[in-house]
Amino acid sequence: MIFFNRLHIKFGIIEKNKVDCNSWMLGNEIVESKKIRSLKRKNEYTGIRQLRNELLPKKEIIYSSSGKPSLIDDTTQLSISHSSQSICVAISHSPLGIDIEKIDDRILKVRTKFVNCEEKQLYDYDSIEDLTVLWTIKESIYKLLDIRGLKFLDDIQIIERTRDEHSCLVQANGMRKTYTLKHEKINNQILTYNIN
């Protein structure tokens, strides 16, 4: 497990093969974990609680109907992501959206679903790493805003890029707002998070 701070955000990351299946859980979390049949999902559920135990001991994580996580009786903002190799939990006192993804060539197959023409000027359309950065930006925005039906291709557009910082315009449901996000590379993965 690694823990680190970036600006107003505290992060915890654990590799999936390092999750302790005996991690402490609240009573109802133990009951819930026993209902999970998929070993992959059970590992993710346990890993999230293992990170939570370090970041916010004994705080219960609940999920909205859309799947957005939050804490019972605590205003701390929480965002969760997992890649094929890691689980990441981040907390902040400001609204938060994060995403972590392994850099993998499978992203080439879906790039037409999330990269618009203007973004092809800012990102290399054939670069697996650039496409992964772009995907994680849009996924982070999606988690931050929690708007049903938000379209990666049409509603979320990156309008400026400077190295590891990205300006993103969201236009959906009568809303028009710009967000700033940062990304970093950690163990062949891209971690992206909003900074405003």
HUHU-V524810 format. One record per residue. PSI is psi in whole degrees, 0 to 359 (999 if undefined). OMEGA is omega in degrees with one decimal (* if undefined). D_LAST is the distance of its C-alpha to the last C-alpha in Angstrom with 1 decimal. Layout:
psi=PSI omega=OMEGA d_last=D_LAST
psi=PSI omega=OMEGA d_last=D_LAST
This chain:
psi=141 omega=172.5 d_last=26.4
psi=147 omega=178.2 d_last=23.8
psi=139 omega=-179.9 d_last=21.1
psi=163 omega=178.9 d_last=18.5
psi=144 omega=170.5 d_last=15.4
psi=115 omega=-178.5 d_last=12.4
psi=242 omega=-177.0 d_last=10.3
psi=11 omega=-172.7 d_last=9.8
psi=136 omega=171.8 d_last=11.0
psi=132 omega=-178.4 d_last=14.7
psi=149 omega=168.0 d_last=16.3
psi=133 omega=178.6 d_last=19.9
psi=136 omega=175.8 d_last=21.7
psi=139 omega=174.5 d_last=25.4
psi=142 omega=-175.9 d_last=27.7
psi=328 omega=-179.9 d_last=29.4
psi=0 omega=178.1 d_last=32.8
psi=5 omega=-179.7 d_last=32.0
psi=133 omega=178.1 d_last=31.2
psi=111 omega=-177.1 d_last=33.7
psi=350 omega=178.0 d_last=35.3
psi=20 omega=179.0 d_last=36.4
psi=145 omega=179.3 d_last=33.0
psi=137 omega=176.5 d_last=33.1
psi=154 omega=171.7 d_last=32.1
psi=157 omega=-177.4 d_last=32.4
psi=312 omega=-179.1 d_last=35.6
psi=334 omega=176.4 d_last=34.1
psi=325 omega=176.1 d_last=32.0
psi=314 omega=178.2 d_last=35.3
psi=313 omega=-178.6 d_last=36.9
psi=318 omega=-178.1 d_last=34.0
psi=329 omega=178.4 d_last=34.1
psi=340 omega=178.6 d_last=37.8
psi=343 omega=-176.5 d_last=37.3
psi=119 omega=-177.1 d_last=35.3
psi=322 omega=-177.7 d_last=37.9
psi=127 omega=178.8 d_last=35.9
psi=323 omega=178.3 d_last=35.9
psi=311 omega=-179.8 d_last=32.7
psi=320 omega=179.1 d_last=30.9
psi=320 omega=177.8 d_last=32.5
psi=316 omega=178.6 d_last=31.4
psi=315 omega=179.5 d_last=27.7
psi=314 omega=-179.0 d_last=28.1
psi=317 omega=179.3 d_last=29.7
psi=321 omega=177.0 d_last=27.3
psi=316 omega=179.8 d_last=24.3
psi=325 omega=178.1 d_last=26.4
psi=317 omega=176.5 d_last=27.4
psi=317 omega=178.1 d_last=23.9
psi=320 omega=-178.9 d_last=23.1
psi=330 omega=178.4 d_last=26.3
psi=320 omega=-176.0 d_last=24.9
psi=319 omega=-175.3 d_last=21.3
psi=73 omega=-174.6 d_last=22.3
psi=135 omega=173.8 d_last=26.1
psi=17 omega=175.0 d_last=27.9
psi=133 omega=-177.4 d_last=25.0
psi=130 omega=176.6 d_last=25.7
psi=130 omega=174.3 d_last=23.4
psi=165 omega=-177.4 d_last=24.0
psi=139 omega=175.5 d_last=23.0
psi=175 omega=179.3 d_last=22.7
psi=335 omega=178.1 d_last=25.1
psi=352 omega=179.3 d_last=22.6
psi=1 omega=-179.8 d_last=22.1
psi=128 omega=-179.2 d_last=18.7
psi=150 omega=172.4 d_last=19.1
psi=179 omega=-178.9 d_last=18.8
psi=145 omega=175.5 d_last=20.9
psi=132 omega=175.7 d_last=23.9
psi=39 omega=179.2 d_last=23.9
psi=131 omega=-178.3 d_last=20.6
psi=358 omega=177.1 d_last=17.2
psi=132 omega=178.5 d_last=15.5
psi=145 omega=-174.1 d_last=13.2
psi=137 omega=172.4 d_last=14.8
psi=144 omega=-174.5 d_last=14.5
psi=142 omega=174.9 d_last=17.6
psi=156 omega=172.4 d_last=18.8
psi=145 omega=175.9 d_last=22.1
psi=188 omega=177.8 d_last=23.8
psi=340 omega=-177.1 d_last=27.5
psi=343 omega=-173.7 d_last=27.7
psi=163 omega=172.8 d_last=24.9
psi=136 omega=180.0 d_last=23.0
psi=134 omega=173.5 d_last=19.5
psi=135 omega=178.2 d_last=18.0
psi=145 omega=178.2 d_last=14.7
psi=153 omega=179.8 d_last=13.9
psi=165 omega=172.8 d_last=11.3
psi=1 omega=176.2 d_last=11.5
psi=157 omega=176.8 d_last=8.1
psi=143 omega=-166.4 d_last=8.1
psi=139 omega=171.2 d_last=8.5
psi=128 omega=179.9 d_last=10.3
psi=160 omega=169.6 d_last=12.3
psi=143 omega=174.0 d_last=15.4
psi=131 omega=-179.4 d_last=18.3
psi=141 omega=173.4 d_last=21.2
psi=141 omega=175.8 d_last=24.4
psi=112 omega=-170.3 d_last=25.2
psi=138 omega=-176.0 d_last=28.2
psi=351 omega=176.5 d_last=30.3
psi=340 omega=179.8 d_last=30.3
psi=335 omega=178.9 d_last=27.1
psi=329 omega=-177.6 d_last=29.4
psi=337 omega=-175.3 d_last=31.1
psi=4 omega=-174.4 d_last=28.2
psi=329 omega=179.9 d_last=26.4
psi=344 omega=-178.4 d_last=27.9
psi=347 omega=-177.1 d_last=26.1
psi=352 omega=-179.8 d_last=22.5
psi=120 omega=178.0 d_last=22.8
psi=173 omega=-174.7 d_last=23.5
psi=317 omega=-178.7 d_last=25.6
psi=324 omega=-179.0 d_last=22.9
psi=336 omega=176.8 d_last=21.0
psi=341 omega=176.8 d_last=24.4
psi=337 omega=-177.0 d_last=24.2
psi=335 omega=-174.9 d_last=21.1
psi=147 omega=177.3 d_last=22.1
psi=113 omega=-175.4 d_last=25.6
psi=342 omega=179.7 d_last=26.8
psi=2 omega=-179.6 d_last=29.3
psi=120 omega=179.0 d_last=27.2
psi=320 omega=-179.8 d_last=26.6
psi=314 omega=178.4 d_last=23.8
psi=318 omega=179.3 d_last=22.0
psi=322 omega=178.0 d_last=22.5
psi=319 omega=176.0 d_last=21.2
psi=311 omega=-178.7 d_last=17.9
psi=316 omega=178.1 d_last=17.7
psi=315 omega=-177.0 d_last=18.6
psi=329 omega=175.4 d_last=16.1
psi=310 omega=-176.3 d_last=13.2
psi=323 omega=177.4 d_last=14.8
psi=321 omega=177.7 d_last=15.6
psi=317 omega=177.5 d_last=12.1
psi=317 omega=179.6 d_last=11.1
psi=315 omega=179.7 d_last=14.4
psi=322 omega=179.0 d_last=13.9
psi=312 omega=-172.3 d_last=10.6
psi=329 omega=178.7 d_last=12.3
psi=48 omega=178.1 d_last=15.8
psi=118 omega=178.6 d_last=17.6
psi=138 omega=175.4 d_last=21.2
psi=6 omega=178.2 d_last=22.5
psi=125 omega=-175.2 d_last=19.3
psi=124 omega=-178.9 d_last=20.9
psi=321 omega=-175.2 d_last=19.5
psi=318 omega=-171.6 d_last=21.9
psi=324 omega=-170.8 d_last=21.7
psi=339 omega=-177.6 d_last=18.5
psi=119 omega=-178.6 d_last=15.8
psi=128 omega=175.1 d_last=16.3
psi=126 omega=-175.0 d_last=14.9
psi=346 omega=179.0 d_last=15.7
psi=146 omega=179.4 d_last=15.1
psi=132 omega=171.0 d_last=15.5
psi=105 omega=-177.2 d_last=16.0
psi=262 omega=-175.8 d_last=17.4
psi=10 omega=-179.3 d_last=14.8
psi=140 omega=-172.5 d_last=11.7
psi=135 omega=173.1 d_last=11.4
psi=132 omega=-172.3 d_last=10.3
psi=127 omega=178.2 d_last=11.0
psi=127 omega=177.2 d_last=12.7
psi=125 omega=176.9 d_last=13.5
psi=106 omega=-178.2 d_last=16.7
psi=145 omega=176.4 d_last=18.4
psi=41 omega=179.4 d_last=20.4
psi=0 omega=179.7 d_last=20.2
psi=143 omega=173.5 d_last=16.4
psi=110 omega=-174.8 d_last=14.9
psi=146 omega=178.7 d_last=11.2
psi=137 omega=179.0 d_last=9.2
psi=153 omega=175.1 d_last=6.2
psi=133 omega=179.8 d_last=5.9
psi=155 omega=174.7 d_last=7.5
psi=153 omega=173.6 d_last=10.1
psi=157 omega=172.2 d_last=13.5
psi=156 omega=-179.3 d_last=16.5
psi=127 omega=179.5 d_last=20.1
psi=114 omega=176.7 d_last=21.7
psi=55 omega=179.1 d_last=25.4
psi=30 omega=175.2 d_last=25.6
psi=156 omega=173.7 d_last=22.5
psi=126 omega=173.8 d_last=19.0
psi=126 omega=-179.5 d_last=16.1
psi=144 omega=-178.4 d_last=12.7
psi=150 omega=177.3 d_last=9.4
psi=146 omega=-179.9 d_last=5.8
psi=4 omega=174.2 d_last=3.8
psi=999 omega=* d_last=0.0
